[in-house]
Amino acid sequence: MAGRSHDQSHGVRSRKSRLRPWLTRRCSRRCTWRWRMRCVRLTKETPSFKDELDVLKFLCKDLWMTVFKKQVDNLRTNHQGTYMLQDNQFLLLSQLSNGKQYLEEAPKFLAFTCGLVKGALSNLGFDSTVTAEVPVMPSSKFQVVIQKS
């Protein structure tokens, strides 16, 4: 961000190193050794982050690809700490019927992803609020609000 001192911007870069243990723990609970090593490699190969937008781009491209096998379709921001991530074929909803009877139940399937995004941001040093909505099945929108400290 413009106006950040060198010490603050260096802090953002060092926050990436905190993602590795979290992602490794997450992978070890859920998947095989090969998947865990892919997560560790993902965070090691990622360049340092300059600001919040770089962190969100990392989540939308690399982390989303690792977890859901595709990138987020759209990332929007108001440049004041609010970001909107849109996935038009969200993996956890694509197995459900497109009928309206599942539209009420669909947000329950987004809780995991809200926690994943919030946890990743928390481990990178950003306090955030993540909410989700399902405008049309199997599309999903996640609103991320970064808390300013």
Secondary structure per residue as TSV (DSSP state, phi and psi in degrees):
chain	resnum	aa	ss	phi	psi
A	1	M	-	360.0	145.3
A	2	A	T	-66.9	140.5
A	3	G	T	92.5	-4.8
A	4	R	-	-78.5	141.9
A	5	S	-	-76.6	166.9
A	6	H	H	-60.9	-40.0
A	7	D	H	-63.6	-41.0
A	8	Q	H	-68.2	-42.7
A	9	S	H	-68.2	-33.6
A	10	H	H	-65.8	-33.3
A	11	G	H	-63.6	-36.7
A	12	V	H	-64.3	-41.8
A	13	R	H	-64.3	-40.1
A	14	S	H	-74.1	-17.9
A	15	R	H	-65.9	-27.2
A	16	K	G	-60.0	-33.8
A	17	S	G	-64.6	-22.9
A	18	R	G	-76.6	-15.8
A	19	L	H	-72.9	-33.2
A	20	R	H	-55.5	-52.3
A	21	P	H	-62.6	-40.0
A	22	W	H	-62.6	-47.4
A	23	L	H	-67.0	-37.3
A	24	T	H	-64.9	-43.5
A	25	R	H	-61.6	-43.5
A	26	R	H	-61.4	-43.9
A	27	C	H	-68.8	-38.4
A	28	S	H	-69.1	-28.6
A	29	R	H	-74.5	-25.8
A	30	R	H	-114.1	-25.0
A	31	C	S	-139.4	-169.8
A	32	T	-	-84.6	172.5
A	33	W	H	-57.9	-42.5
A	34	R	H	-62.1	-40.8
A	35	W	H	-67.7	-40.1
A	36	R	H	-63.2	-42.9
A	37	M	H	-65.9	-32.7
A	38	R	H	-64.3	-38.9
A	39	C	H	-66.6	-43.1
A	40	V	H	-63.1	-45.0
A	41	R	H	-62.4	-37.8
A	42	L	H	-59.3	-45.8
A	43	T	H	-75.6	-30.0
A	44	K	H	-71.8	-35.7
A	45	E	H	-83.2	-9.3
A	46	T	S	-80.1	131.6
A	47	P	-	-67.6	165.5
A	48	S	-	-63.1	150.4
A	49	F	-	-91.5	139.9
A	50	K	-	-91.4	-35.3
A	51	D	S	-158.3	-175.1
A	52	E	H	-57.5	-41.7
A	53	L	H	-61.3	-39.5
A	54	D	H	-63.0	-38.5
A	55	V	H	-64.6	-44.7
A	56	L	H	-65.7	-36.6
A	57	K	H	-62.9	-40.0
A	58	F	H	-60.2	-45.9
A	59	L	I	-61.9	-43.2
A	60	C	I	-71.6	-30.2
A	61	K	I	-97.6	-70.0
A	62	D	I	-73.2	-51.7
A	63	L	I	-66.2	-43.5
A	64	W	H	-61.6	-41.0
A	65	M	H	-63.3	-40.7
A	66	T	H	-66.2	-40.8
A	67	V	H	-86.1	-44.4
A	68	F	H	-111.0	2.3
A	69	K	S	64.7	23.7
A	70	K	S	-162.0	161.9
A	71	Q	-	-89.0	161.9
A	72	V	-	-64.0	140.0
A	73	D	S	-74.5	-30.7
A	74	N	E	-152.3	134.7
A	75	L	E	-125.6	123.3
A	76	R	E	-125.4	152.9
A	77	T	E	-145.4	155.5
A	78	N	-	-101.9	7.7
A	79	H	S	59.3	24.1
A	80	Q	S	-129.8	23.7
A	81	G	S	98.0	4.6
A	82	T	E	-113.1	129.4
A	83	Y	E	-128.6	144.1
A	84	M	E	-121.4	119.1
A	85	L	E	-104.7	128.7
A	86	Q	E	-122.9	130.1
A	87	D	E	-123.2	112.4
A	88	N	T	-76.7	-22.2
A	89	Q	T	-130.7	66.3
A	90	F	-	-65.0	125.7
A	91	L	H	-56.1	-42.0
A	92	L	H	-73.1	-15.4
A	93	L	H	-104.4	-17.5
A	94	S	H	-66.9	-19.9
A	95	Q	T	-82.1	-15.3
A	96	L	S	-83.3	159.2
A	97	S	-	-66.7	151.9
A	98	N	S	-79.8	0.8
A	99	G	S	-69.1	159.5
A	100	K	G	-69.6	-19.7
A	101	Q	G	-64.2	-23.8
A	102	Y	G	-96.5	-7.2
A	103	L	T	-63.0	-35.6
A	104	E	T	-68.4	-37.7
A	105	E	T	-83.6	-16.8
A	106	A	G	-58.9	-40.2
A	107	P	G	-58.6	-24.5
A	108	K	G	-63.1	-29.6
A	109	F	G	-77.9	-9.1
A	110	L	G	-96.1	-8.6
A	111	A	H	-61.1	-40.5
A	112	F	H	-58.0	-46.8
A	113	T	H	-68.8	-36.9
A	114	C	H	-59.8	-43.4
A	115	G	H	-66.5	-37.8
A	116	L	H	-62.1	-48.0
A	117	V	H	-66.4	-45.8
A	118	K	H	-62.2	-42.2
A	119	G	H	-65.9	-41.1
A	120	A	H	-63.0	-44.9
A	121	L	H	-65.1	-39.1
A	122	S	H	-62.7	-43.4
A	123	N	H	-68.6	-20.1
A	124	L	T	-93.0	4.0
A	125	G	T	92.6	14.8
A	126	F	-	-113.2	121.9
A	127	D	-	-81.7	130.3
A	128	S	E	-145.2	164.1
A	129	T	E	-120.5	129.0
A	130	V	E	-122.7	124.7
A	131	T	E	-125.6	158.7
A	132	A	E	-135.2	154.1
A	133	E	E	-146.7	157.4
A	134	V	-	-119.9	96.5
A	135	P	S	-68.9	-44.5
A	136	V	S	-147.3	136.6
A	137	M	T	-67.2	140.9
A	138	P	T	-94.7	28.3
A	139	S	-	-77.1	150.9
A	140	S	E	-144.3	150.4
A	141	K	E	-128.5	133.8
A	142	F	E	-118.6	125.3
A	143	Q	E	-102.3	124.9
A	144	V	E	-115.3	122.1
A	145	V	E	-115.2	115.7
A	146	I	E	-84.1	125.0
A	147	Q	-	-77.5	129.8
A	148	K	-	-85.1	133.7
A	149	S	-	-106.8	360.0
